[in-house]
Amino acid sequence: MSRLTGQASVLITTDCARALAERTKKLGFETAAQFDNPPSFAIIEHDGCRVMIGGAKAAHQIMPCWKLRPGLWNACSWVRDVAALYAEMKQRGAIIDCGLEVQPCGVRGFGVRDPDGHDIGFPHAIENTAGA
């Protein structure tokens, strides 16, 4: 029987080299792999979580999820210490479009927006203490 061993979101960009530079500088990701020169596809990684970046030919081919449903992230990476990651990304100059707050779905997290308009969320599950 097979078992899933990981997951990676795919974000589309019109400029893969720019997307790699933004995500490494402002979000703290490292480049795990890139293909072609200049790159047209890449895999980035942060603490074992991976995101794939693929090139599109035109900006109209990119549709951030929040344009379809307000508040919806294109990618999401769960974190242990959300306050520390928030402080780190803020210090790096990330575009924080959703501050560190409790969401109706029971997570505390924040979101960043990349140059292509994608929202990337970083939540931490809040334990349900109702009745405690």
C-alpha positions as CSV (number, residue, x, y, z in Angstrom):
1,M,0.0,0.0,0.0
2,S,1.4,3.4,-0.9
3,R,1.8,6.2,1.6
4,L,2.1,9.9,0.8
5,T,5.5,11.3,1.9
6,G,5.1,15.0,1.1
7,Q,3.2,17.8,-0.6
8,A,4.3,20.8,-2.6
9,S,2.2,23.7,-3.8
10,V,2.8,25.1,-7.3
11,L,2.8,28.8,-7.9
12,I,2.8,30.3,-11.4
13,T,5.0,33.3,-12.2
14,T,5.9,35.3,-15.3
15,D,9.5,35.6,-14.1
16,C,10.9,32.5,-12.4
17,A,14.3,34.2,-11.6
18,R,12.6,37.1,-9.9
19,A,10.3,34.7,-8.0
20,L,13.3,32.7,-6.8
21,A,15.1,35.9,-5.7
22,E,12.0,37.2,-3.8
23,R,11.3,34.0,-2.0
24,T,14.9,33.4,-0.9
25,K,15.6,37.0,0.2
26,K,12.2,37.9,1.7
27,L,10.8,34.6,2.8
28,G,13.9,32.7,3.7
29,F,13.5,29.8,1.3
30,E,16.4,28.1,-0.3
31,T,16.6,26.9,-3.9
32,A,16.4,23.1,-4.0
33,A,16.5,22.8,-7.8
34,Q,16.1,24.9,-10.9
35,F,15.7,24.0,-14.5
36,D,16.8,25.9,-17.7
37,N,18.8,29.1,-17.9
38,P,17.2,31.5,-17.1
39,P,15.1,29.2,-14.9
40,S,11.6,28.3,-16.1
41,F,10.8,26.0,-13.2
42,A,12.2,25.7,-9.7
43,I,11.7,24.0,-6.4
44,I,12.3,26.0,-3.2
45,E,12.4,24.7,0.4
46,H,12.1,26.1,3.9
47,D,12.4,23.7,6.9
48,G,11.6,20.7,4.7
49,C,8.5,22.3,3.2
50,R,8.7,22.6,-0.6
51,V,7.0,24.9,-3.1
52,M,7.3,24.6,-6.9
53,I,7.5,27.7,-9.1
54,G,6.6,27.4,-12.8
55,G,6.8,29.9,-15.5
56,A,3.8,31.3,-17.4
57,K,4.1,33.2,-20.7
58,A,1.8,36.1,-19.7
59,A,0.5,37.8,-16.5
60,H,-3.2,37.1,-17.5
61,Q,-2.5,33.4,-17.1
62,I,-2.0,33.9,-13.4
63,M,-5.0,33.9,-11.1
64,P,-4.3,34.3,-7.4
65,C,-6.9,32.4,-5.3
66,W,-8.0,35.5,-3.3
67,K,-9.4,37.0,-6.6
68,L,-11.7,34.0,-6.7
69,R,-12.5,33.9,-3.0
70,P,-11.4,36.6,-0.7
71,G,-9.0,35.4,2.0
72,L,-8.1,32.2,0.3
73,W,-4.3,31.4,0.1
74,N,-2.6,29.9,-2.9
75,A,-0.2,27.9,-0.7
76,C,0.0,27.1,3.0
77,S,2.8,25.9,5.2
78,W,2.0,24.9,8.8
79,V,4.4,26.2,11.3
80,R,5.3,25.6,15.0
81,D,6.3,29.1,16.1
82,V,4.2,31.4,14.0
83,A,5.2,34.5,15.9
84,A,8.9,33.9,15.3
85,L,8.4,33.2,11.5
86,Y,6.2,36.3,11.3
87,A,8.9,38.5,12.9
88,E,11.6,37.0,10.6
89,M,9.7,37.5,7.4
90,K,8.6,41.0,8.4
91,Q,12.3,41.9,9.2
92,R,13.3,40.5,5.7
93,G,10.9,42.8,4.0
94,A,8.1,40.4,3.0
95,I,4.9,41.9,1.8
96,I,2.6,41.0,4.8
97,D,-1.0,41.2,3.5
98,C,-2.7,39.5,6.4
99,G,-1.2,40.2,9.9
100,L,-0.7,37.7,12.6
101,E,-4.2,37.0,13.8
102,V,-6.7,34.3,14.7
103,Q,-8.7,33.1,11.8
104,P,-12.3,31.8,12.0
105,C,-11.1,28.3,11.1
106,G,-9.2,28.0,14.3
107,V,-5.7,28.9,13.3
108,R,-3.4,31.7,14.2
109,G,-1.4,32.8,11.3
110,F,-0.4,35.4,8.7
111,G,-0.1,35.7,5.0
112,V,2.4,37.2,2.6
113,R,1.8,38.3,-1.0
114,D,4.4,37.6,-3.7
115,P,5.1,39.8,-6.7
116,D,2.7,37.7,-8.9
117,G,-0.2,38.4,-6.4
118,H,-0.3,34.9,-4.8
119,D,-1.1,34.7,-1.1
120,I,1.0,32.3,0.9
121,G,-0.3,31.5,4.4
122,F,1.7,30.4,7.4
123,P,-0.8,29.1,10.1
124,H,-0.4,27.4,13.5
125,A,-3.3,25.3,14.8
126,I,-4.8,26.6,18.0
127,E,-5.9,24.0,20.6
128,N,-9.5,24.0,21.3
129,T,-9.8,24.9,25.0
130,A,-13.6,25.2,25.1
131,G,-15.0,23.7,28.3
132,A,-11.6,23.6,29.9
